[in-house]
Amino acid sequence: MAVRLDPFDTDALQAQSLLWRQQRNYDRAVLALREAIARDPNNYVPYLTLANLRLTMGEPDAAVEGYRDVLELNPNAVLARSSLARTLMRQGKLREAKVEFETLKDEKSATYQDLYDLGRIQARTGEAPEGVKNIKRARRMAEAQFDKAPGAQTERQQQLLVSMDLATADALVVQGRIGQAQRILSESTSEQAPSLLKLLASDPEAYREQVINSDIL
């Protein structure tokens, strides 16, 4: 399906890019977005769309560069900062990611997912007490949001809450609060909980090292 292009309007180019993306013709989608940026270099939206596309294409370094371009144009672009932080986190650049998540928190723009990720990073970067606080706050926010939605919690939502509980236990172990971590694990419905309890009982230091050295997915 062709889109009629106005030489002074980038909306049609972005629409064309979306069509190419839906057809998985990513190279043409990129070209359309680059043209939109060339026509209106001060509009951050095509930069953001291109960064998201780069992530879809498996190019996280290019996505990071794109998100930084967005924030240079619009420092208040919350979605770009959140995406930048999460991409850096998945690349293992935890301290860089932490800076971006903390900015979101300071600006009171952090979602429960942002706080959850921040807390998990803090558990791995020497700030376990703050990590425990942020993960617990994220859980409260998530549960409140899920409870407001019509109908029962979905399986995915329930699994997220369980994962947050496990992350809280992890951060507590790093902090040295073994008894509290054991209580959380003993009450967890996660299939991982029994093996984690066993490891915690036999070798707390190995559990701690496992948490600190593990990747965040």
Protein Blocks (a to p, Z undefined) as FASTA:
>chain_A
ZZdddfkbcklmmmmmmmmmmnopaklmmmmmmmmmmmmmmbmklmmmmmmmmmmnopak
lmmmmmmmmmmmmmmlmklmmmmmmmmmmnopamlmmmmmmmmmmnopacfklmmmmmmm
mmmnopammmmmmmmmmmmmmmmmmmmpgcjddfklmmmmmmmmmmmmmmmmmnopamlm
mmmmmmpcbfklmmmmmmmmmommlmmmmmmmpccZZ
